[in-house]
Amino acid sequence: MNRTLATECKNKVGKPVLLKGWMNQLRELGKINFLILRDRSGYIQLVIEDKKELEKVSKYYVGTVIEVEGEVQESKQAELGVEIIKPKITVLNPVEEAPPVEYNKDEIQAELPTILNYRPITLRNRKIQAVFKVQATVLEAFREALRSKDFVEFRNPVLMKTPSESGADVFEVKYFDGKAYLAQSPQFYKQMMVGVFERVFTISPVFRAEKHHTNRHLTELTHMDGEMGFVTSLDEVLEVIEYVVRHIFEKVNEKNADELKLWNVTTPKLPDGKFPRVKVKEAFEMLQKRTGKSPDRKLDPEPEDERGICKWAMEEYNSDVIWLTHYYKNKNLYTQNEGEFSLSYDLLCRGIEWLTGTIRIHEYKKLVEGMKKEGFDLKNYEGYLQAFKYGMPPEAGFSFGLERITQKIFDFDNVREATLFPRDVERLAP
Amino acid sequence: MNRTLATECKNKVGKPVLLKGWMNQLRELGKINFLILRDRSGYIQLVIEDKKELEKVSKYYVGTVIEVEGEVQESKQAELGVEIIKPKITVLNPVEEAPPVEYNKDEIQAELPTILNYRPITLRNRKIQAVFKVQATVLEAFREALRSKDFVEFRNPVLMKTPSESGADVFEVKYFDGKAYLAQSPQFYKQMMVGVFERVFTISPVFRAEKHHTNRHLTELTHMDGEMGFVTSLDEVLEVIEYVVRHIFEKVNEKNADELKLWNVTTPKLPDGKFPRVKVKEAFEMLQKRTGKSPDRKLDPEPEDERGICKWAMEEYNSDVIWLTHYYKNKNLYTQNEGEFSLSYDLLCRGIEWLTGTIRIHEYKKLVEGMKKEGFDLKNYEGYLQAFKYGMPPEAGFSFGLERITQKIFDFDNVREATLFPRDVERLAP
């Protein structure tokens, strides 16, 4: 007999089936006993009345891998509308010790560090599974959206001879007799690729050697980057990004309705038309009016400011997202400035910066001039500068944090909850 | 006027258009001059008769970024069947120096190291562009094939506390006051994830600190990994992989016919039914008969052997691919052995190993026993072992090298030609 998945049983009422999966729960009530089987499609209930069958599994623990022949029967109470009766069970791989955390409960009763220590089994929790099913959809939707706009996927290297943006907070690698560094972003490569394909994207790990112990810092992250040439206005880039964001949420709602329901969450609220936009200067003035606090106008907004701006966006525009543009001039080598401001844009969502991007300097001379002024050693940027010397269109780009997007869909406090295997100052395993 | 892409001009005969792109070639013939404009869609010819217009660009070099208003006219000789007449040109960003390599020729007249040194501009060569358009399709098709078989995408970490497979050939990272290592493969993580989603895949950079100076070794590669649970036979895994391979080539043929034509290549020839299979022992016997050479049966096949086996597969089965299975027992900690052989399978294609995989050990006790025997320190594998202790189905997996697949589609001698920004013992830039 061929294997039937749990959710396929709906179409096999009255028929014999062969199921395979994990024993996710066993309720022994005496005469009638219930075993919940988990497989890749979902969860289904087996009704065990035969004592011999019960004995096969009752000595083992949650996670025991089994094979079941049984019959599908309608059941109003069962989640799938069907259950399995008269099961004949074969244990394929027993679990002989109780798991250290009860991952098969609706909620795992443990602190986050414990949950992360036992990640290989806590990921089997239904609600936690849901988070990473949604994350898989985010990855797929991001690519789909950009491909539909003529963006070509490429693979950027992670090992670099020169730290990508600045020397600070970069991990050093022993590279044979010399050194290499881990990419802090695919920034330089995506810009080079604009000279090749005009519109490109990459999904890549990025690394930050920041010694922060906060709920928003990781040392390894997944960034979803896009870069586009022949940009004529800020509007044009923001439009593409807004399309990507809409597509991600549409796809999540379409593919992951069950997962969202399990958490009782909805994807962030987007306005009908363009996303609201506010310049940093104006946002700071607004914050001052509302809170009395005067943010330091030379610095980027602090977490508290970002929350204040998002709160205002919801009240004013009924939107969970808001563009914060025209940050005060910054020192990265590739961003275009305009007077005391930079042509930059961050998308905030539910209190946190979620995407960041800028219009780039595309003129070789201007780029070199700026780099010299800031003390960059041009020799280290030979490849990057080639791309500009030999013809670069006006261009702009953006970078999403996969973990943050996932975090904000579920509105988690800690980005680690939205990371499969988080890496931070203290954590490198599992 | 809105921008029109080069290939869209076919539908705008007789109409005015606004084009944007790079000057890819300028042929000055006197009265009539031809400028080939490159944009993300392709190449189109402008016919310049107005001297004033010619002067705007003739002082600049290939790569100069321009904007053109002109009229579309049919042209039998032109590649697209149309050309642009009466162009009014605006230079958006000039190139003021001749590029160090003539990338706008059909073939770049330079050795590979030079081509790689100037990657940001040599990638603009039409044939080289084609390689990486195909590579983008391979990535997309791999994911598409596996998603259609219920595989869930996940992101594995690259920073590891313990080297993933063995201590050899691993890069060491300075990690705050301690050390970390770069993943040699996502092996452990994909196996852990089988306990969560049953079927998973990931596309990820992997790192090999091998001091080899060959045409097949890189220090950073892209691996496309899949892993599946509830596998009952070798057949079942190979069938999934064969489906993935077929889908990749179908998609490449569908999306990249032009790119293949440009190189005058076809995707590797696949047999109508199942891919041919041969056990390593039998392959060695066959090689001995055909060549007189007797390969050392304790070792893996050498490059020369792989080429011999592929030659035989083509003669015998009219196939560019062949499964080589049942390698002699190896020492990795996770592969199931059967007597003196391992339950392993490599897919060879056009003379090279292209994909590798094995049936895994899924029983906790057997895994621990084997690791102890081989001297692995169990403490370093806590997370990995958790997944098995608390319930793992019979499972198997596979790993494709993205660069090698691309290499074999174009039948390049050197894997670097199929790598955007190769990393090797000597090369870390651009």
Interface residues (C-beta under 8 A of the other chain):
Chain A: R3 K20 G21 W22 M23 D39 R40 S41 Y61 V62 G63 T64 V65 L92 N93 V95 E97 P99 Y118 R119 P120 I121 L123 R124 Q129 F132 K133 Q135 A136 L139 E140 R143 R147 D150 V152 E153 F154 R155 N156 P157 V158 L159 M160 K161 T162 F171 E172 V173 K174 Y175 F176 A180 L182 F188 Y189 M192 M193 G195 V196 F197 E198 R199 S204 P205 F207 A209 K211 T219 E220 T222 G229 F230 H362 E363 E382 G383 Y384 Q386 A387 K389 Y390 G391 M392 P393 P394 L402 L420 F421 R423 V425 L428 A429 P430
Chain B: R3 K20 G21 W22 M23 D39 R40 S41 Y61 V62 G63 T64 V65 L92 N93 V95 E97 P99 Y118 R119 P120 I121 L123 R124 Q129 F132 K133 Q135 A136 L139 E140 R143 R147 D150 V152 E153 F154 R155 N156 P157 V158 L159 M160 K161 T162 F171 E172 V173 K174 Y175 F176 A180 L182 F188 Y189 M192 M193 G195 V196 F197 E198 R199 S204 P205 F207 A209 K211 T219 E220 T222 G229 F230 H362 E363 E382 G383 Y384 Q386 A387 K389 Y390 G391 M392 P393 P394 L402 L420 F421 R423 V425 L428 A429 P430
